[in-house]
């Protein structure tokens, strides 16, 4: 199938038109309205600094149901000892900056470009993008950020400067979301790290149907507090 070049209008092709690797469309912009429509449609941007904006909807999709969260014995001990001070939405820009600077296995650079940073900071200011942070001795040492809509949380990236810090932030966030009737955690593509925590691959069609159900729930918009 052809890769769609997006027009100026806010529109995406059906996700069923994506390439086998999940690439769906090229171009457009990272305006809040386009990003919101993308996530509501099961699409996300992912591109390198030397590339145009690329939009993806992979099949299968890597997701987690909050009931499937797996907490190892060692992580239960970390959480019980309160090794980290977990906070929400107190350092969003620092989290996304740290995610962009953290080296990734098999990646020479980062997809979190300056354009991407500003786009998600704007969504954070609108109360739709959130960070979960792990602090140790007053220093930000781990965390993640993502988008919240309805009963779905779309995880974007995470980082850890201290062992178990990002896991502690993620587990705390999932438990907090579960208590507020958020059921779907979108992890986008497979990682062993998140698989160990309970994420799994499902068919894109199943993901889209689940997503549409979750979008019927009200969005927890605004600053989150733990």
C-alpha positions, 0 to 999 in steps of 0.5 A, a space after each residue: 500500500 502507498 504511504 500517505 502524505 498528509 494534507 493540511 486538513 486534520 485527517 489520517 488514513 485508516 490504520 488498516 492501510 499501514 505498511 507491514 512495519 506499521 508506517 501509515 503516513 508522512 508529513 503534517 505537523 505536531 499541533 495539539 489537535 493533530 496529535 490528539 486525533 492521532 492518539 484517538 485513532 491509534 496512531 503515534 509520531 516517531 521519527 529521527 531529526 533528519 526525517 520528516 514527521 512519520 506516523 505509525 500504527 503497528 500490528 500487533 500493538 504492545 499494550 498492558 491491561 492494568 489488571 495484568 501488572 506484574 510486580 516482582 518480589 524485588 520490586 515489591 521490596 523497593 516499593 515497600 522501602 519507599 526507596 524513591 519519592 514518586 511524584 506526578 507532573 512536577 518536572 515534565 520538561 525535565 523528564 522528556 529532556 532526560 528521555 531524549 538524552 538517555 542512550 537506547 540499545 541499537 539506537 544511534 540517536 534520539 527520536 525525541 527532537 526539539 519539535 517533539 519536546 515542544 509539542 508534548 510540553 504544549 500538551 502537558 500545559 493543556 493537561 493531557 500529557 503527564 509525567 511520573 517521576 522517581 526522585 532520590 535525595 532531591 534528584 530526578 533519577 527516573 521516570 516516564 511521560 505519556 498522554 492520557 485520554 479517557 480510560 487510556 494512557 499512551 506511554 511515550 518514553 521512560 528513562 532510569 539513571 538509578 536501577 529500578 527508578 523507572 519501574 517504580 514510577 511506572 508501577 506506581 502510575 499504573 496502580 494510580 490509574 487503575 484506581 481511577 478506572 483507566 484500563 488500557 496502557 498503550 506501550 506501542 512496540 515491544 520491549 523486554 522491560 515492559 513485557 516483564 511488567 505484564 505488557 503483551 502484544 495484541 492484534 491492532 484491530 483488537 487494540 482499536 476496539 479496546 481504545 474506542 471503548 476506553 475513549 468513552 470514559 471522561 479524561 482526567 485533564 489537568 495536573 495530576 497529584 499522587 
